[in-house]
Amino acid sequence: MQTPLFDLYRAGVRSATDLMKASLENTERLQQQQLDMMGGQFERATELWTGLWRAAGEAQKAMIDSMQAQLEPSNDAQDDAYAAVERGTEDATELAASQVAAAVGQARRRAG
């Protein structure tokens, strides 16, 4: 009488073990699917942030280029103004030197 009862117990334990094994395999498969989905989401998030930073960098570069383009005429005007002041200073120096020379010449003629 104990043998059929023992066989029944063993079959029950085997069934419980098979059920636990199947449950663990399903849990493992579900976790793997979740990891795969999370990996894909992480990759997409990384691509998104990379694209955003690239766009921000390109926008900043475009803004700097635009500012430089707007400042170039101003720099050219400053260069022109500096050159004009330099020429004016040279002309004024030459004029002053010629007036001094003329005054010295007149003074020598009066004295001589």
Biopython code that builds the backbone (N, CA, C, O; Angstrom):
import numpy as np
from Bio.PDB.StructureBuilder import StructureBuilder

atoms = [
    (1, "MET", "N", (0.815, -1.178, 0.000)),
    (1, "MET", "CA", (0.000, 0.000, 0.000)),
    (1, "MET", "C", (0.866, 1.252, 0.000)),
    (1, "MET", "O", (0.452, 2.281, -0.534)),
    (2, "GLN", "N", (2.070, 1.188, 0.592)),
    (2, "GLN", "CA", (2.918, 2.347, 0.643)),
    (2, "GLN", "C", (3.543, 2.668, -0.711)),
    (2, "GLN", "O", (3.822, 3.838, -0.976)),
    (3, "THR", "N", (3.762, 1.739, -1.533)),
    (3, "THR", "CA", (4.384, 1.974, -2.831)),
    (3, "THR", "C", (3.513, 2.847, -3.720)),
    (3, "THR", "O", (4.032, 3.812, -4.283)),
    (4, "PRO", "N", (2.199, 2.567, -3.886)),
    (4, "PRO", "CA", (1.407, 3.479, -4.715)),
    (4, "PRO", "C", (1.311, 4.864, -4.095)),
    (4, "PRO", "O", (1.280, 5.857, -4.821)),
    (5, "LEU", "N", (1.262, 4.955, -2.775)),
    (5, "LEU", "CA", (1.190, 6.258, -2.120)),
    (5, "LEU", "C", (2.504, 7.011, -2.327)),
    (5, "LEU", "O", (2.509, 8.221, -2.554)),
    (6, "PHE", "N", (3.615, 6.281, -2.245)),
    (6, "PHE", "CA", (4.917, 6.892, -2.471)),
    (6, "PHE", "C", (5.059, 7.343, -3.917)),
    (6, "PHE", "O", (5.616, 8.407, -4.188)),
    (7, "ASP", "N", (4.551, 6.527, -4.857)),
    (7, "ASP", "CA", (4.583, 6.898, -6.277)),
    (7, "ASP", "C", (3.744, 8.143, -6.512)),
    (7, "ASP", "O", (4.129, 9.025, -7.280)),
    (8, "LEU", "N", (2.603, 8.211, -5.849)),
    (8, "LEU", "CA", (1.731, 9.373, -5.980)),
    (8, "LEU", "C", (2.422, 10.624, -5.416)),
    (8, "LEU", "O", (2.345, 11.699, -6.010)),
    (9, "TYR", "N", (3.093, 10.476, -4.272)),
    (9, "TYR", "CA", (3.827, 11.581, -3.665)),
    (9, "TYR", "C", (4.957, 12.033, -4.577)),
    (9, "TYR", "O", (5.151, 13.230, -4.790)),
    (10, "ARG", "N", (5.704, 11.070, -5.117)),
    (10, "ARG", "CA", (6.811, 11.380, -6.014)),
    (10, "ARG", "C", (6.316, 12.073, -7.270)),
    (10, "ARG", "O", (6.955, 13.011, -7.747)),
    (11, "ALA", "N", (5.194, 11.634, -7.815)),
    (11, "ALA", "CA", (4.613, 12.266, -9.003)),
    (11, "ALA", "C", (4.179, 13.698, -8.678)),
    (11, "ALA", "O", (4.340, 14.603, -9.497)),
    (12, "GLY", "N", (3.628, 13.894, -7.480)),
    (12, "GLY", "CA", (3.229, 15.241, -7.066)),
    (12, "GLY", "C", (4.420, 16.173, -6.924)),
    (12, "GLY", "O", (4.380, 17.323, -7.360)),
    (13, "VAL", "N", (5.484, 15.661, -6.308)),
    (13, "VAL", "CA", (6.712, 16.456, -6.150)),
    (13, "VAL", "C", (7.308, 16.763, -7.517)),
    (13, "VAL", "O", (7.755, 17.883, -7.765)),
    (14, "ARG", "N", (7.317, 15.759, -8.414)),
    (14, "ARG", "CA", (7.844, 15.965, -9.760)),
    (14, "ARG", "C", (7.022, 17.019, -10.499)),
    (14, "ARG", "O", (7.585, 17.875, -11.182)),
    (15, "SER", "N", (5.717, 16.965, -10.372)),
    (15, "SER", "CA", (4.838, 17.952, -11.019)),
    (15, "SER", "C", (5.092, 19.343, -10.445)),
    (15, "SER", "O", (5.155, 20.322, -11.190)),
    (16, "ALA", "N", (5.237, 19.432, -9.125)),
    (16, "ALA", "CA", (5.513, 20.727, -8.502)),
    (16, "ALA", "C", (6.863, 21.274, -8.969)),
    (16, "ALA", "O", (7.008, 22.470, -9.224)),
    (17, "THR", "N", (7.849, 20.375, -9.075)),
    (17, "THR", "CA", (9.177, 20.787, -9.550)),
    (17, "THR", "C", (9.097, 21.258, -10.994)),
    (17, "THR", "O", (9.688, 22.281, -11.340)),
    (18, "ASP", "N", (8.369, 20.522, -11.851)),
    (18, "ASP", "CA", (8.200, 20.930, -13.248)),
    (18, "ASP", "C", (7.491, 22.268, -13.347)),
    (18, "ASP", "O", (7.864, 23.103, -14.171)),
    (19, "LEU", "N", (6.482, 22.486, -12.526)),
    (19, "LEU", "CA", (5.726, 23.733, -12.516)),
    (19, "LEU", "C", (6.621, 24.894, -12.068)),
    (19, "LEU", "O", (6.581, 25.974, -12.658)),
    (20, "MET", "N", (7.420, 24.673, -11.034)),
    (20, "MET", "CA", (8.343, 25.708, -10.564)),
    (20, "MET", "C", (9.397, 26.015, -11.627)),
    (20, "MET", "O", (9.761, 27.172, -11.836)),
    (21, "LYS", "N", (9.885, 24.962, -12.299)),
    (21, "LYS", "CA", (10.876, 25.151, -13.351)),
    (21, "LYS", "C", (10.288, 25.971, -14.501)),
    (21, "LYS", "O", (10.933, 26.894, -15.000)),
    (22, "ALA", "N", (9.076, 25.639, -14.918)),
    (22, "ALA", "CA", (8.413, 26.371, -15.988)),
    (22, "ALA", "C", (8.161, 27.825, -15.573)),
    (22, "ALA", "O", (8.325, 28.742, -16.378)),
    (23, "SER", "N", (7.762, 28.027, -14.319)),
    (23, "SER", "CA", (7.523, 29.372, -13.813)),
    (23, "SER", "C", (8.812, 30.188, -13.814)),
    (23, "SER", "O", (8.814, 31.354, -14.209)),
    (24, "LEU", "N", (9.907, 29.573, -13.371)),
    (24, "LEU", "CA", (11.197, 30.260, -13.365)),
    (24, "LEU", "C", (11.667, 30.584, -14.782)),
    (24, "LEU", "O", (12.220, 31.657, -15.023)),
    (25, "GLU", "N", (11.449, 29.663, -15.718)),
    (25, "GLU", "CA", (11.828, 29.911, -17.113)),
    (25, "GLU", "C", (11.018, 31.062, -17.699)),
    (25, "GLU", "O", (11.556, 31.911, -18.410)),
    (26, "ASN", "N", (9.699, 31.085, -17.391)),
    (26, "ASN", "CA", (8.855, 32.179, -17.874)),
    (26, "ASN", "C", (9.289, 33.517, -17.268)),
    (26, "ASN", "O", (9.320, 34.538, -17.954)),
    (27, "THR", "N", (9.621, 33.496, -15.983)),
    (27, "THR", "CA", (10.087, 34.716, -15.323)),
    (27, "THR", "C", (11.396, 35.197, -15.932)),
    (27, "THR", "O", (11.589, 36.391, -16.160)),
    (28, "GLU", "N", (12.295, 34.248, -16.193)),
    (28, "GLU", "CA", (13.573, 34.594, -16.812)),
    (28, "GLU", "C", (13.360, 35.188, -18.201)),
    (28, "GLU", "O", (13.980, 36.191, -18.556)),
    (29, "ARG", "N", (12.474, 34.561, -18.989)),
    (29, "ARG", "CA", (12.177, 35.043, -20.336)),
    (29, "ARG", "C", (11.560, 36.441, -20.287)),
    (29, "ARG", "O", (11.908, 37.302, -21.095)),
    (30, "LEU", "N", (10.640, 36.672, -19.337)),
    (30, "LEU", "CA", (10.001, 37.980, -19.188)),
    (30, "LEU", "C", (11.034, 39.032, -18.798)),
    (30, "LEU", "O", (11.022, 40.137, -19.340)),
    (31, "GLN", "N", (11.925, 38.705, -17.869)),
    (31, "GLN", "CA", (12.965, 39.653, -17.472)),
    (31, "GLN", "C", (13.900, 39.963, -18.635)),
    (31, "GLN", "O", (14.323, 41.106, -18.805)),
    (32, "GLN", "N", (14.219, 38.962, -19.424)),
    (32, "GLN", "CA", (15.082, 39.184, -20.588)),
    (32, "GLN", "C", (14.404, 40.110, -21.594)),
    (32, "GLN", "O", (15.046, 40.997, -22.156)),
    (33, "GLN", "N", (13.104, 39.903, -21.821)),
    (33, "GLN", "CA", (12.355, 40.781, -22.722)),
    (33, "GLN", "C", (12.353, 42.213, -22.191)),
    (33, "GLN", "O", (12.524, 43.164, -22.953)),
    (34, "GLN", "N", (12.157, 42.360, -20.880)),
    (34, "GLN", "CA", (12.161, 43.689, -20.285)),
    (34, "GLN", "C", (13.535, 44.351, -20.427)),
    (34, "GLN", "O", (13.627, 45.541, -20.728)),
    (35, "LEU", "N", (14.604, 43.568, -20.209)),
    (35, "LEU", "CA", (15.951, 44.107, -20.386)),
    (35, "LEU", "C", (16.193, 44.532, -21.830)),
    (35, "LEU", "O", (16.795, 45.574, -22.088)),
    (36, "ASP", "N", (15.717, 43.712, -22.768)),
    (36, "ASP", "CA", (15.869, 44.047, -24.178)),
    (36, "ASP", "C", (15.132, 45.342, -24.512)),
    (36, "ASP", "O", (15.651, 46.190, -25.238)),
    (37, "MET", "N", (13.915, 45.488, -23.976)),
    (37, "MET", "CA", (13.142, 46.706, -24.228)),
    (37, "MET", "C", (13.828, 47.917, -23.593)),
    (37, "MET", "O", (13.907, 48.987, -24.196)),
    (38, "MET", "N", (14.321, 47.732, -22.372)),
    (38, "MET", "CA", (15.008, 48.834, -21.709)),
    (38, "MET", "C", (16.276, 49.209, -22.464)),
    (38, "MET", "O", (16.597, 50.391, -22.589)),
    (39, "GLY", "N", (17.001, 48.212, -22.967)),
    (39, "GLY", "CA", (18.199, 48.505, -23.761)),
    (39, "GLY", "C", (17.852, 49.307, -24.983)),
    (39, "GLY", "O", (18.553, 50.257, -25.331)),
    (40, "GLY", "N", (16.742, 48.924, -25.658)),
    (40, "GLY", "CA", (16.315, 49.680, -26.839)),
    (40, "GLY", "C", (15.915, 51.101, -26.480)),
    (40, "GLY", "O", (16.233, 52.047, -27.199)),
    (41, "GLN", "N", (15.214, 51.242, -25.357)),
    (41, "GLN", "CA", (14.812, 52.578, -24.918)),
    (41, "GLN", "C", (16.035, 53.414, -24.554)),
    (41, "GLN", "O", (16.090, 54.606, -24.857)),
    (42, "PHE", "N", (17.005, 52.792, -23.910)),
    (42, "PHE", "CA", (18.228, 53.516, -23.557)),
    (42, "PHE", "C", (18.958, 53.980, -24.811)),
    (42, "PHE", "O", (19.449, 55.108, -24.870)),
    (43, "GLU", "N", (19.028, 53.106, -25.812)),
    (43, "GLU", "CA", (19.688, 53.489, -27.064)),
    (43, "GLU", "C", (18.955, 54.644, -27.734)),
    (43, "GLU", "O", (19.591, 55.578, -28.223)),
    (44, "ARG", "N", (17.622, 54.592, -27.761)),
    (44, "ARG", "CA", (16.844, 55.681, -28.362)),
    (44, "ARG", "C", (17.014, 56.974, -27.576)),
    (44, "ARG", "O", (17.128, 58.052, -28.160)),
    (45, "ALA", "N", (17.032, 56.864, -26.246)),
    (45, "ALA", "CA", (17.236, 58.058, -25.417)),
    (45, "ALA", "C", (18.617, 58.655, -25.667)),
    (45, "ALA", "O", (18.773, 59.874, -25.741)),
    (46, "THR", "N", (19.615, 57.782, -25.794)),
    (46, "THR", "CA", (20.968, 58.256, -26.081)),
    (46, "THR", "C", (21.009, 58.953, -27.432)),
    (46, "THR", "O", (21.618, 60.016, -27.562)),
    (47, "GLU", "N", (20.375, 58.373, -28.429)),
    (47, "GLU", "CA", (20.328, 58.996, -29.753)),
    (47, "GLU", "C", (19.602, 60.334, -29.695)),
    (47, "GLU", "O", (20.012, 61.295, -30.348)),
    (48, "LEU", "N", (18.528, 60.398, -28.918)),
    (48, "LEU", "CA", (17.776, 61.645, -28.775)),
    (48, "LEU", "C", (18.640, 62.731, -28.165)),
    (48, "LEU", "O", (18.709, 63.843, -28.690)),
    (49, "TRP", "N", (19.310, 62.412, -27.041)),
    (49, "TRP", "CA", (20.148, 63.409, -26.388)),
    (49, "TRP", "C", (21.324, 63.808, -27.270)),
    (49, "TRP", "O", (21.708, 64.977, -27.304)),
    (50, "THR", "N", (21.890, 62.852, -27.977)),
    (50, "THR", "CA", (22.988, 63.174, -28.887)),
    (50, "THR", "C", (22.517, 64.141, -29.962)),
    (50, "THR", "O", (23.199, 65.115, -30.278)),
    (51, "GLY", "N", (21.340, 63.861, -30.522)),
    (51, "GLY", "CA", (20.776, 64.754, -31.537)),
    (51, "GLY", "C", (20.475, 66.137, -30.986)),
    (51, "GLY", "O", (20.717, 67.143, -31.653)),
    (52, "LEU", "N", (19.948, 66.190, -29.770)),
    (52, "LEU", "CA", (19.640, 67.486, -29.164)),
    (52, "LEU", "C", (20.903, 68.299, -28.923)),
    (52, "LEU", "O", (20.945, 69.495, -29.213)),
    (53, "TRP", "N", (21.939, 67.645, -28.387)),
    (53, "TRP", "CA", (23.187, 68.362, -28.139)),
    (53, "TRP", "C", (23.835, 68.797, -29.454)),
    (53, "TRP", "O", (24.408, 69.884, -29.539)),
    (54, "ARG", "N", (23.745, 67.957, -30.465)),
    (54, "ARG", "CA", (24.305, 68.321, -31.772)),
    (54, "ARG", "C", (23.563, 69.529, -32.340)),
    (54, "ARG", "O", (24.182, 70.465, -32.847)),
    (55, "ALA", "N", (22.233, 69.501, -32.253)),
    (55, "ALA", "CA", (21.432, 70.625, -32.754)),
    (55, "ALA", "C", (21.742, 71.898, -31.978)),
    (55, "ALA", "O", (21.848, 72.975, -32.566)),
    (56, "ALA", "N", (21.887, 71.781, -30.662)),
    (56, "ALA", "CA", (22.202, 72.956, -29.855)),
    (56, "ALA", "C", (23.575, 73.514, -30.238)),
    (56, "ALA", "O", (23.752, 74.728, -30.329)),
    (57, "GLY", "N", (24.530, 72.637, -30.458)),
    (57, "GLY", "CA", (25.864, 73.073, -30.875)),
    (57, "GLY", "C", (25.846, 73.749, -32.233)),
    (57, "GLY", "O", (26.511, 74.765, -32.435)),
    (58, "GLU", "N", (25.090, 73.191, -33.161)),
    (58, "GLU", "CA", (24.996, 73.783, -34.497)),
    (58, "GLU", "C", (24.286, 75.136, -34.437)),
    (58, "GLU", "O", (24.674, 76.067, -35.141)),
    (59, "ALA", "N", (23.253, 75.251, -33.604)),
    (59, "ALA", "CA", (22.547, 76.520, -33.458)),
    (59, "ALA", "C", (23.471, 77.570, -32.851)),
    (59, "ALA", "O", (23.458, 78.728, -33.268)),
    (60, "GLN", "N", (24.265, 77.170, -31.876)),
    (60, "GLN", "CA", (25.200, 78.105, -31.255)),
    (60, "GLN", "C", (26.257, 78.537, -32.265)),
    (60, "GLN", "O", (26.621, 79.712, -32.317)),
    (61, "LYS", "N", (26.749, 77.600, -33.065)),
    (61, "LYS", "CA", (27.745, 77.938, -34.089)),
    (61, "LYS", "C", (27.156, 78.905, -35.103)),
    (61, "LYS", "O", (27.811, 79.866, -35.507)),
    (62, "ALA", "N", (25.912, 78.650, -35.514)),
    (62, "ALA", "CA", (25.258, 79.537, -36.479)),
    (62, "ALA", "C", (25.085, 80.932, -35.886)),
    (62, "ALA", "O", (25.264, 81.928, -36.587)),
    (63, "MET", "N", (24.739, 81.013, -34.607)),
    (63, "MET", "CA", (24.561, 82.310, -33.961)),
    (63, "MET", "C", (25.897, 83.052, -33.898)),
    (63, "MET", "O", (25.953, 84.253, -34.164)),
    (64, "ILE", "N", (26.964, 82.347, -33.550)),
    (64, "ILE", "CA", (28.282, 82.986, -33.484)),
    (64, "ILE", "C", (28.717, 83.453, -34.874)),
    (64, "ILE", "O", (29.244, 84.555, -35.025)),
    (65, "ASP", "N", (28.496, 82.612, -35.886)),
    (65, "ASP", "CA", (28.837, 83.004, -37.259)),
    (65, "ASP", "C", (28.056, 84.240, -37.682)),
    (65, "ASP", "O", (28.600, 85.137, -38.326)),
    (66, "SER", "N", (26.775, 84.284, -37.315)),
    (66, "SER", "CA", (25.942, 85.437, -37.650)),
    (66, "SER", "C", (26.451, 86.697, -36.963)),
    (66, "SER", "O", (26.512, 87.767, -37.569)),
    (67, "MET", "N", (26.814, 86.559, -35.695)),
    (67, "MET", "CA", (27.340, 87.723, -34.970)),
    (67, "MET", "C", (28.649, 88.196, -35.579)),
    (67, "MET", "O", (28.880, 89.399, -35.699)),
    (68, "GLN", "N", (29.500, 87.267, -35.961)),
    (68, "GLN", "CA", (30.776, 87.641, -36.575)),
    (68, "GLN", "C", (30.542, 88.336, -37.913)),
    (68, "GLN", "O", (31.227, 89.301, -38.252)),
    (69, "ALA", "N", (29.568, 87.836, -38.667)),
    (69, "ALA", "CA", (29.258, 88.458, -39.957)),
    (69, "ALA", "C", (28.741, 89.883, -39.760)),
    (69, "ALA", "O", (29.032, 90.772, -40.560)),
    (70, "GLN", "N", (27.971, 90.094, -38.687)),
    (70, "GLN", "CA", (27.460, 91.431, -38.415)),
    (70, "GLN", "C", (28.563, 92.352, -37.899)),
    (70, "GLN", "O", (28.516, 93.560, -38.129)),
    (71, "LEU", "N", (29.550, 91.797, -37.209)),
    (71, "LEU", "CA", (30.632, 92.613, -36.656)),
    (71, "LEU", "C", (31.713, 92.930, -37.675)),
    (71, "LEU", "O", (32.458, 93.891, -37.485)),
    (72, "GLU", "N", (31.825, 92.165, -38.740)),
    (72, "GLU", "CA", (32.862, 92.412, -39.740)),
    (72, "GLU", "C", (32.768, 93.799, -40.346)),
    (72, "GLU", "O", (33.790, 94.479, -40.441)),
    (73, "PRO", "N", (31.569, 94.262, -40.770)),
    (73, "PRO", "CA", (31.504, 95.638, -41.284)),
    (73, "PRO", "C", (31.926, 96.651, -40.220)),
    (73, "PRO", "O", (32.558, 97.657, -40.542)),
    (74, "SER", "N", (31.591, 96.401, -38.985)),
    (74, "SER", "CA", (31.986, 97.302, -37.904)),
    (74, "SER", "C", (33.498, 97.312, -37.754)),
    (74, "SER", "O", (34.098, 98.368, -37.557)),
    (75, "ASN", "N", (34.114, 96.139, -37.846)),
    (75, "ASN", "CA", (35.572, 96.054, -37.768)),
    (75, "ASN", "C", (36.216, 96.760, -38.950)),
    (75, "ASN", "O", (37.229, 97.441, -38.791)),
    (76, "ASP", "N", (35.631, 96.602, -40.145)),
    (76, "ASP", "CA", (36.144, 97.285, -41.327)),
    (76, "ASP", "C", (36.031, 98.792, -41.152)),
    (76, "ASP", "O", (36.949, 99.534, -41.504)),
    (77, "ALA", "N", (34.892, 99.249, -40.603)),
    (77, "ALA", "CA", (34.695, 100.681, -40.386)),
    (77, "ALA", "C", (35.706, 101.198, -39.364)),
    (77, "ALA", "O", (36.239, 102.297, -39.517)),
    (78, "GLN", "N", (35.969, 100.406, -38.321)),
    (78, "GLN", "CA", (36.964, 100.815, -37.327)),
    (78, "GLN", "C", (38.353, 100.899, -37.949)),
    (78, "GLN", "O", (39.120, 101.815, -37.653)),
    (79, "ASP", "N", (38.668, 99.946, -38.802)),
    (79, "ASP", "CA", (39.966, 99.970, -39.494)),
    (79, "ASP", "C", (40.070, 101.204, -40.385)),
    (79, "ASP", "O", (41.107, 101.867, -40.417)),
    (80, "ASP", "N", (38.992, 101.509, -41.109)),
    (80, "ASP", "CA", (38.975, 102.693, -41.973)),
    (80, "ASP", "C", (39.112, 103.967, -41.145)),
    (80, "ASP", "O", (39.853, 104.875, -41.521)),
    (81, "ALA", "N", (38.402, 104.037, -40.023)),
    (81, "ALA", "CA", (38.479, 105.212, -39.155)),
    (81, "ALA", "C", (39.886, 105.365, -38.589)),
    (81, "ALA", "O", (40.415, 106.475, -38.532)),
    (82, "TYR", "N", (40.486, 104.274, -38.179)),
    (82, "TYR", "CA", (41.852, 104.326, -37.651)),
    (82, "TYR", "C", (42.815, 104.821, -38.725)),
    (82, "TYR", "O", (43.681, 105.652, -38.452)),
    (83, "ALA", "N", (42.664, 104.310, -39.948)),
    (83, "ALA", "CA", (43.533, 104.735, -41.051)),
    (83, "ALA", "C", (43.335, 106.217, -41.341)),
    (83, "ALA", "O", (44.301, 106.931, -41.609)),
    (84, "ALA", "N", (42.088, 106.686, -41.289)),
    (84, "ALA", "CA", (41.810, 108.104, -41.537)),
    (84, "ALA", "C", (42.431, 108.972, -40.451)),
    (84, "ALA", "O", (43.014, 110.014, -40.748)),
    (85, "VAL", "N", (42.312, 108.551, -39.194)),
    (85, "VAL", "CA", (42.924, 109.308, -38.095)),
    (85, "VAL", "C", (44.442, 109.322, -38.247)),
    (85, "VAL", "O", (45.093, 110.338, -38.002)),
    (86, "GLU", "N", (44.995, 108.181, -38.655)),
    (86, "GLU", "CA", (46.437, 108.096, -38.851)),
    (86, "GLU", "C", (46.893, 109.046, -39.959)),
    (86, "GLU", "O", (47.888, 109.756, -39.811)),
    (87, "ARG", "N", (46.145, 109.050, -41.082)),
    (87, "ARG", "CA", (46.477, 109.964, -42.188)),
    (87, "ARG", "C", (46.322, 111.420, -41.750)),
    (87, "ARG", "O", (47.147, 112.274, -42.077)),
    (88, "GLY", "N", (45.244, 111.685, -41.001)),
    (88, "GLY", "CA", (45.027, 113.055, -40.520)),
    (88, "GLY", "C", (46.126, 113.503, -39.581)),
    (88, "GLY", "O", (46.541, 114.661, -39.626)),
    (89, "THR", "N", (46.596, 112.630, -38.748)),
    (89, "THR", "CA", (47.680, 112.954, -37.821)),
    (89, "THR", "C", (48.960, 113.234, -38.592)),
    (89, "THR", "O", (49.687, 114.182, -38.296)),
    (90, "GLU", "N", (49.226, 112.384, -39.598)),
    (90, "GLU", "CA", (50.422, 112.602, -40.420)),
    (90, "GLU", "C", (50.333, 113.930, -41.157)),
    (90, "GLU", "O", (51.303, 114.686, -41.214)),
    (91, "ASP", "N", (49.150, 114.209, -41.724)),
    (91, "ASP", "CA", (48.968, 115.478, -42.447)),
    (91, "ASP", "C", (49.128, 116.674, -41.511)),
    (91, "ASP", "O", (49.760, 117.669, -41.866)),
    (92, "ALA", "N", (48.548, 116.568, -40.307)),
    (92, "ALA", "CA", (48.652, 117.668, -39.349)),
    (92, "ALA", "C", (50.097, 117.853, -38.902)),
    (92, "ALA", "O", (50.552, 118.982, -38.721)),
    (93, "THR", "N", (50.818, 116.754, -38.726)),
    (93, "THR", "CA", (52.224, 116.846, -38.335)),
    (93, "THR", "C", (53.044, 117.516, -39.434)),
    (93, "THR", "O", (53.883, 118.374, -39.159)),
    (94, "GLU", "N", (52.792, 117.115, -40.689)),
    (94, "GLU", "CA", (53.508, 117.726, -41.812)),
    (94, "GLU", "C", (53.170, 119.203, -41.939)),
    (94, "GLU", "O", (54.053, 120.023, -42.190)),
    (95, "LEU", "N", (51.897, 119.548, -41.766)),
    (95, "LEU", "CA", (51.481, 120.949, -41.845)),
    (95, "LEU", "C", (52.135, 121.757, -40.735)),
    (95, "LEU", "O", (52.641, 122.853, -40.978)),
    (96, "ALA", "N", (52.129, 121.226, -39.526)),
    (96, "ALA", "CA", (52.759, 121.924, -38.405)),
    (96, "ALA", "C", (54.253, 122.088, -38.646)),
    (96, "ALA", "O", (54.818, 123.147, -38.371)),
    (97, "ALA", "N", (54.894, 121.037, -39.161)),
    (97, "ALA", "CA", (56.325, 121.108, -39.440)),
    (97, "ALA", "C", (56.611, 122.151, -40.510)),
    (97, "ALA", "O", (57.587, 122.893, -40.400)),
    (98, "SER", "N", (55.785, 122.219, -41.535)),
    (98, "SER", "CA", (56.004, 123.209, -42.596)),
    (98, "SER", "C", (55.766, 124.621, -42.081)),
    (98, "SER", "O", (56.471, 125.546, -42.486)),
    (99, "GLN", "N", (54.778, 124.811, -41.189)),
    (99, "GLN", "CA", (54.529, 126.137, -40.620)),
    (99, "GLN", "C", (55.680, 126.563, -39.716)),
    (99, "GLN", "O", (56.091, 127.723, -39.726)),
    (100, "VAL", "N", (56.196, 125.615, -38.936)),
    (100, "VAL", "CA", (57.348, 125.923, -38.084)),
    (100, "VAL", "C", (58.533, 126.285, -38.956)),
    (100, "VAL", "O", (59.250, 127.242, -38.663)),
    (101, "ALA", "N", (58.748, 125.527, -40.031)),
    (101, "ALA", "CA", (59.869, 125.811, -40.930)),
    (101, "ALA", "C", (59.697, 127.184, -41.571)),
    (101, "ALA", "O", (60.668, 127.927, -41.715)),
    (102, "ALA", "N", (58.472, 127.524, -41.954)),
    (102, "ALA", "CA", (58.209, 128.835, -42.559)),
    (102, "ALA", "C", (58.449, 129.943, -41.537)),
    (102, "ALA", "O", (59.033, 130.977, -41.862)),
    (103, "ALA", "N", (58.001, 129.727, -40.312)),
    (103, "ALA", "CA", (58.178, 130.738, -39.264)),
    (103, "ALA", "C", (59.657, 130.928, -38.962)),
    (103, "ALA", "O", (60.106, 132.056, -38.763)),
    (104, "VAL", "N", (60.422, 129.836, -38.926)),
    (104, "VAL", "CA", (61.865, 129.915, -38.670)),
    (104, "VAL", "C", (62.534, 130.662, -39.817)),
    (104, "VAL", "O", (63.418, 131.490, -39.600)),
    (105, "GLY", "N", (62.107, 130.363, -41.027)),
    (105, "GLY", "CA", (62.668, 131.046, -42.197)),
    (105, "GLY", "C", (62.395, 132.546, -42.152)),
    (105, "GLY", "O", (63.289, 133.337, -42.454)),
    (106, "GLN", "N", (61.191, 132.952, -41.786)),
    (106, "GLN", "CA", (60.848, 134.367, -41.683)),
    (106, "GLN", "C", (61.657, 135.034, -40.572)),
    (106, "GLN", "O", (62.117, 136.167, -40.713)),
    (107, "ALA", "N", (61.818, 134.316, -39.478)),
    (107, "ALA", "CA", (62.582, 134.865, -38.367)),
    (107, "ALA", "C", (64.028, 135.057, -38.756)),
    (107, "ALA", "O", (64.642, 136.035, -38.329)),
    (108, "ARG", "N", (64.591, 134.184, -39.535)),
    (108, "ARG", "CA", (65.992, 134.302, -39.987)),
    (108, "ARG", "C", (66.119, 135.468, -40.950)),
    (108, "ARG", "O", (67.103, 136.206, -40.911)),
    (109, "ARG", "N", (65.133, 135.635, -41.808)),
    (109, "ARG", "CA", (65.212, 136.725, -42.773)),
    (109, "ARG", "C", (65.122, 138.071, -42.064)),
    (109, "ARG", "O", (65.795, 139.027, -42.448)),
    (110, "ARG", "N", (64.312, 138.141, -41.057)),
    (110, "ARG", "CA", (64.160, 139.389, -40.306)),
    (110, "ARG", "C", (65.444, 139.669, -39.520)),
    (110, "ARG", "O", (65.875, 140.814, -39.387)),
    (111, "ALA", "N", (66.026, 138.619, -39.019)),
    (111, "ALA", "CA", (67.228, 138.791, -38.211)),
    (111, "ALA", "C", (68.446, 139.043, -39.081)),
    (111, "ALA", "O", (69.409, 139.666, -38.634)),
    (112, "GLY", "N", (68.416, 138.583, -40.272)),
    (112, "GLY", "CA", (69.593, 138.621, -41.111)),
    (112, "GLY", "C", (69.734, 139.731, -42.005)),
    (112, "GLY", "O", (70.717, 139.810, -42.741)),
]
sb = StructureBuilder()
sb.init_structure("model")
sb.init_model(0)
sb.init_chain("A")
sb.init_seg("    ")
for serial, (resi, resn, name, xyz) in enumerate(atoms, 1):
    if name == "N":
        sb.init_residue(resn, " ", resi, " ")
    sb.init_atom(name, np.array(xyz, "f"), 0.0, 1.0, " ", f" {name:<3s}", serial, name[0])
structure = sb.get_structure()
